[in-house]
Amino acid sequence: MSSLGDVIHTLPFVHELRKLYPHAKITWLVHPQFSDFIPMQVVDEVIYFDKVAFNKESIWAEIKDFFAMRKKLHACKFDLVIDLQGLFKSAVLAFISGCSNRLGYAEMREGSGLVSKVIKGEHVHDHVVERYLDVARYLGAKVESVEFPLPDLHVEEAKILHKLESYNCKDYVVMVPGARWETKCWPVEHYIELSKRITLDGKFVVVAGGPDDMVKGSQIATAVGNDKIIDLTGQTTLKELVALIKHSSVYISADTGPLHFAAALKKPLVCMYGPTKAYRTGPYGGVNQAIIHSSAKCAGCLKKHCQDWHCMYDISVDEVYAAYKSKLLNEN
C-alpha cells in the first residue's frame, strides 16, 4: 500500500497463490491509486484503503472510518491474511481483519512482525520478489518460473499508438524523470543532456510520468527544443503508461515505479541507483538491463532526504548514454 513498485513486485506471488488455491477467493487490499495494475484475471476482489482520505479533520470521523473498515474486513471472513507490506499500517489492517491466521514475509518492520508470523525462507537475503515467493513456497507452491500477470492493455495500447502517430513517432525511448524520494532522482540537467544526445541520433524521446513529474517533463522538453522530444508527463493513466513502455525500444529512469513495469515487460532498460539497493528492490527478471550504481561511498544509505546529496549527480551522462547504446545494440 505504499508504492507502485511494491504492487508490481507482488504480482509473481499472487500468480503462485492462484495456482496453489485455484478455487479460493483472493482479495487484495490496496491504495486506490495503485489499483489499475491489479490483475483481475487472478484476483477476485479489491478492497481500497485510502490513507489520504482516512486522515480526517475530526478524530471522531477517523474513528468512525476505522470501525467501518474493521466491519468490512470482518464481513469477508478470511481464512488467511498475508501481509507483504510489513509496515505499521498494514499490520493494523491485518490485525483488525478478524482472521487469526496471518503471515508476513522476511522483512517485517514497525512492529508488523508481532501481528503476523514472519516467514523466512532460503531467499531471505535476496530480491524482494524472491522473499515474497518464499511465503508462497511456505504454503506449498512449487515456483518453477517467475511470472508477472499483467492487466489487459489492448484499449490503452491503441490509444497510445494513436497519440504517437500524431507526432509521426514509431520508434522511441521512454524516460521517467521523477521518483517518490527526492534522493532517488537523477538530476534534470542530466536528463536534458541525455535527451539531446539521443534525439540528435534521430531517436524520439518520450518523457512520461505522473502529474508530479510535469514540471520536470516541461523543463526537459523546453531545454531540448527539437521535434524529437515528446512530453507526456501527467497525460496518461497508469495503464496507458504501461502501454507506452511496452512499445518503446528502451526505457530509462532512476528507481521509480514505472521502472518495474519495464522489467515485468522484459524491456531493455537503463536505471540509475543511488540511495537504494538494486539487488534488493531493483528491476527483476529481465535479461537486457543496465543497472548503474552511484560511485558515492554513501550509496545505499536508504535516506529519503539528505543534506549532502550528491550520489545521483555522481552518475554521469556519459555512463548512462553508453549503457543506452549498449541496450539498443542488443535489442537490434
C-alpha positions in Angstrom: 0.0 0.0 0.0 3.0 2.4 -0.1 4.4 2.3 -3.6 3.7 1.1 -7.1 6.9 -0.9 -7.1 5.7 -2.9 -4.2 2.5 -3.8 -6.1 4.4 -5.0 -9.1 6.9 -7.0 -7.0 3.8 -8.8 -5.5 2.4 -10.0 -8.9 4.5 -13.2 -9.1 3.4 -14.1 -5.6 -0.3 -13.6 -6.5 0.3 -15.7 -9.6 1.6 -18.6 -7.5 -1.2 -18.1 -4.9 -3.8 -18.6 -7.6 -2.1 -21.7 -8.9 -1.9 -23.0 -5.3 -5.5 -22.2 -4.5 -7.4 -22.3 -7.8 -10.9 -22.2 -6.2 -10.2 -19.7 -3.4 -11.5 -16.2 -3.3 -8.5 -13.9 -3.4 -8.9 -10.3 -2.2 -6.2 -7.6 -2.5 -6.2 -4.6 -0.1 -4.5 -1.7 -1.8 -4.4 2.1 -2.1 -6.8 3.3 -4.9 -4.0 5.0 -6.9 -2.3 1.6 -7.5 -5.4 -0.4 -8.2 -5.3 -0.2 -12.1 -2.5 -2.7 -12.1 -4.2 -5.4 -10.1 -4.6 -8.4 -12.4 -8.3 -9.1 -12.2 -7.9 -12.4 -14.1 -6.1 -13.6 -11.0 -7.7 -11.6 -8.2 -11.4 -11.8 -7.4 -11.9 -8.7 -5.3 -10.1 -5.4 -4.5 -10.7 -3.5 -1.2 -9.4 0.0 -1.1 -7.7 1.7 1.8 -7.1 5.3 1.1 -4.7 6.7 3.7 -5.2 10.3 2.5 -9.0 10.1 2.7 -8.7 8.4 6.0 -6.9 11.4 7.6 -10.0 13.4 8.5 -10.1 16.7 10.3 -12.1 15.2 13.1 -10.7 12.4 15.3 -14.3 11.1 15.6 -14.6 10.8 11.8 -11.3 8.9 11.7 -12.6 6.6 14.5 -15.8 6.1 12.5 -13.8 5.2 9.4 -11.6 2.8 11.3 -14.5 0.8 12.7 -16.2 0.8 9.3 -13.1 -0.8 7.8 -12.9 -3.3 10.6 -16.6 -4.2 10.0 -15.9 -4.6 6.3 -12.9 -6.8 6.8 -14.7 -8.9 9.4 -17.6 -9.5 7.0 -15.2 -11.1 4.5 -14.4 -14.0 6.9 -10.9 -14.5 5.7 -9.2 -17.9 6.2 -5.8 -16.5 5.6 -4.3 -12.9 5.7 -0.9 -12.3 4.1 0.9 -9.0 4.9 3.5 -8.4 2.2 3.9 -4.7 3.1 5.3 -5.3 6.5 4.6 -1.8 8.0 2.6 -0.5 10.9 -0.5 0.4 8.8 -0.6 -3.0 7.1 -0.1 -4.7 10.5 -3.1 -2.8 11.9 -5.3 -3.8 9.0 -4.2 -7.4 9.2 -4.9 -7.3 13.0 -8.4 -5.9 12.6 -9.3 -8.3 9.7 -10.8 -10.8 12.2 -8.5 -13.6 10.9 -6.1 -15.2 13.3 -4.1 -16.9 10.6 -1.7 -14.2 9.5 1.5 -14.5 7.6 4.2 -11.9 6.7 7.4 -12.0 4.7 11.0 -11.9 5.8 11.4 -8.2 6.4 8.5 -7.1 8.7 9.1 -3.6 10.1 7.4 -1.2 12.5 6.1 -4.0 14.8 4.3 -5.8 12.0 6.2 -9.0 12.9 4.3 -9.0 16.2 1.0 -9.3 14.3 1.8 -11.7 11.5 4.0 -14.8 11.5 7.3 -14.0 9.8 8.2 -16.4 7.0 12.0 -16.5 6.3 12.9 -18.9 3.5 16.1 -19.6 1.6 15.9 -16.3 -0.2 15.8 -14.1 2.9 18.8 -12.1 1.7 17.8 -12.0 -2.0 15.5 -9.7 -4.1 12.1 -8.8 -2.5 10.3 -10.8 -5.3 12.0 -13.9 -4.0 11.3 -13.0 -0.4 7.7 -12.7 -1.2 7.8 -16.0 -3.1 9.3 -17.7 -0.1 5.8 -17.2 1.6 4.2 -19.0 -1.4 6.8 -21.7 -1.0 6.0 -22.0 2.7 2.3 -22.5 1.7 3.3 -25.3 -0.7 3.8 -23.6 -4.0 6.3 -25.1 -6.5 7.8 -22.0 -8.0 9.3 -23.1 -11.3 9.4 -19.7 -13.1 8.6 -16.1 -12.1 5.5 -14.8 -13.9 4.1 -11.3 -13.8 0.4 -11.4 -14.5 -0.5 -8.2 -16.3 -3.9 -6.5 -16.9 -5.3 -6.3 -20.4 -3.9 -3.3 -22.2 -5.5 -3.5 -25.7 -7.5 -0.4 -25.3 -4.6 1.6 -23.8 -2.2 0.4 -26.4 -4.5 1.6 -29.2 -4.9 5.0 -27.6 -1.2 5.5 -27.0 -0.2 4.4 -30.5 -2.8 6.7 -32.0 -1.4 9.6 -29.9 2.1 8.9 -31.0 1.0 8.8 -34.7 0.2 12.5 -34.4 3.9 13.1 -33.7 4.9 10.7 -36.5 6.6 8.7 -33.8 7.1 5.0 -34.2 10.5 4.3 -32.6 11.1 5.9 -29.3 12.8 5.8 -25.9 10.8 6.3 -22.7 12.3 8.4 -19.9 10.6 8.9 -16.5 12.5 11.7 -14.6 10.6 11.5 -11.3 10.8 9.3 -8.2 8.9 9.1 -4.9 12.0 10.0 -2.9 13.8 13.2 -3.8 17.1 11.5 -3.3 16.3 8.8 -5.9 16.0 11.4 -8.7 18.7 11.7 -11.4 19.2 15.5 -12.0 17.0 17.2 -14.6 20.0 18.7 -16.3 21.4 15.2 -16.8 18.1 14.1 -18.4 18.3 17.1 -20.7 21.8 16.4 -21.9 21.0 12.7 -22.4 17.8 13.6 -24.3 19.8 15.9 -26.6 22.2 13.1 -27.4 19.5 10.6 -28.1 17.4 12.9 -30.2 20.4 14.0 -32.2 20.9 10.4 -33.1 17.5 10.5 -34.7 15.5 8.8 -32.0 12.4 10.1 -30.4 12.4 10.6 -26.6 9.0 10.4 -24.8 9.1 11.9 -21.3 6.5 10.3 -19.1 5.3 10.0 -15.6 2.5 11.3 -13.3 1.3 14.8 -12.5 4.1 15.3 -10.0 6.6 14.9 -12.9 5.1 17.6 -15.1 7.5 20.3 -14.1 10.5 18.2 -14.9 8.9 17.0 -18.1 8.3 20.5 -19.3 11.9 21.6 -18.3 13.3 18.7 -20.3 11.2 19.2 -23.4 11.8 23.0 -23.4 15.5 22.7 -23.0 15.9 20.0 -25.7 13.7 22.1 -28.0 13.5 19.8 -31.1 10.7 17.9 -32.7 12.1 14.5 -31.4 11.1 15.2 -27.8 7.6 14.5 -26.6 6.4 15.4 -23.2 3.5 13.2 -22.0 4.0 13.6 -18.2 0.7 13.8 -16.4 -1.1 12.9 -19.6 -1.5 9.1 -19.3 -3.3 6.8 -17.0 -1.4 4.1 -15.2 -2.3 1.5 -17.9 -1.5 3.9 -20.7 1.9 4.5 -19.2 2.5 0.7 -19.2 1.3 0.5 -22.8 3.7 3.3 -23.7 6.6 1.4 -22.1 5.5 -1.8 -23.8 6.0 -0.4 -27.3 9.3 1.5 -26.5 12.7 0.4 -27.7 14.5 1.3 -24.4 13.3 2.5 -21.0 15.5 4.9 -18.8 14.9 6.1 -15.3 16.1 6.1 -11.7 14.5 3.9 -9.1 10.8 4.6 -9.6 7.6 2.6 -10.1 7.4 2.6 -13.9 10.9 1.0 -13.9 9.3 -2.2 -12.6 6.7 -2.1 -15.4 9.6 -2.2 -17.9 11.2 -5.1 -16.0 8.0 -7.0 -15.9 7.6 -6.5 -19.6 11.2 -7.6 -20.1 12.1 -4.4 -22.0 15.7 -3.2 -22.5 16.3 -0.7 -19.7 18.8 1.5 -18.1 18.4 2.6 -14.5 20.3 4.7 -12.0 20.6 3.8 -8.4 21.9 6.0 -5.5 20.3 5.7 -2.1 18.5 2.4 -2.7 19.8 -1.1 -3.3 19.1 -2.6 -6.6 19.9 -6.2 -5.5 17.1 -6.0 -3.0 14.4 -3.9 -4.8 15.7 -3.3 -8.3 14.3 -4.4 -11.7 13.7 -8.1 -11.6 13.7 -10.8 -14.3 14.9 -9.0 -17.5 18.0 -10.0 -19.4 18.8 -6.8 -21.2 19.2 -4.5 -18.2 21.9 -2.0 -17.3 21.8 -1.0 -13.6 24.2 1.9 -12.9 25.2 2.3 -9.3 26.5 5.5 -7.9 30.1 5.5 -7.0 29.4 7.6 -3.9 30.7 5.9 -0.7 27.3 6.6 1.0 25.3 4.9 -1.8 22.7 2.5 -0.5 22.0 4.7 2.6 18.2 4.4 2.2 17.8 8.1 3.1 14.7 9.9 1.6 16.3 13.3 2.4 20.0 14.2 2.5 21.9 17.4 3.4 24.9 16.3 1.4 23.1 14.7 -1.6 25.5 14.0 -4.5 25.1 10.3 -5.2 22.9 10.7 -8.2 24.9 13.6 -9.6 27.9 11.2 -9.5 26.3 9.1 -12.2 27.4 10.8 -15.4 25.5 11.3 -18.6 28.4 9.5 -20.4 27.7 6.4 -18.3 24.0 6.4 -19.0 24.4 7.2 -22.7 26.9 4.3 -23.2 24.6 1.9 -21.4 21.7 3.1 -23.5 23.7 2.5 -26.7 24.6 -1.0 -25.5 21.0 -1.9 -24.7 19.8 -0.5 -28.1 22.5 -2.6 -29.9 21.5 -5.7 -28.0 17.8 -5.1 -28.9 18.6 -4.8 -32.6 
